[in-house]
Structure formats: C-alpha cells, structure tokens
C-alpha cells in the first residue's frame, strides 16, 4: 500500500525525471546532450506537451574558471553564464 503522494509533475519535468549520468539522447528532434542532474521535460525537445514544433531552448553557455586557495579556506567564485538562445 502506498501511503505517500507521488512527486508533482509538470511539463518541465519532476524530481524523478532528473538524469543520473551524462548522456547523449537520440530523439525525433535530434541529439540532446544531458548531464547528471538535468531535469528532462516536454520543453527539452519540443514546445510543450501539445506541440510538435522543435523547442528553440538551448543550454546555457558557461565559461570555464579556475581558482586556487589554501586547504580549508573558502573562496567566493563568480561564474559567468549566458542564455545561448537569448530568451532569458
């Protein structure tokens, strides 16, 4: 008997739709590169559950960054990122 409610699901995915390892998925909308923790949802490939049009959404572009600090010393890091599709 199940006593818990299932996790909520939306068109953007749910906690159980998180990818467990880096992968390249082959879809009807082309290859999709996903990484551990990526949340799979309808908008990953197309414009939602009621659309057959490919999604214009793209992963963010993030610059590499390297820092060094002594052991046990916290260092704030400002990581730059931008919206590859220009929509956000």
URZI-V844731 format. One record per backbone hydrogen bond with DSSP energy under -0.5 kcal/mol. CO is the residue of the C=O (numbers start at 1). NH is the residue of the N-H. If there is no record, write none. Layout:
CO:NH + CO:NH
This chain:
1:3 + 10:13 + 11:42 + 11:43 + 13:10 + 14:17 + 15:18 + 17:40 + 19:37 + 23:25 + 23:34 + 25:27 + 25:32 + 27:30 + 30:27 + 32:25 + 32:34 + 34:23 + 35:38 + 38:19 + 38:40 + 41:44 + 42:45 + 42:46 + 45:55 + 46:48 + 48:51 + 53:47 + 60:62 + 61:82 + 70:73 + 72:74 + 77:79 + 78:80 + 80:63 + 82:61 + 82:84 + 83:86
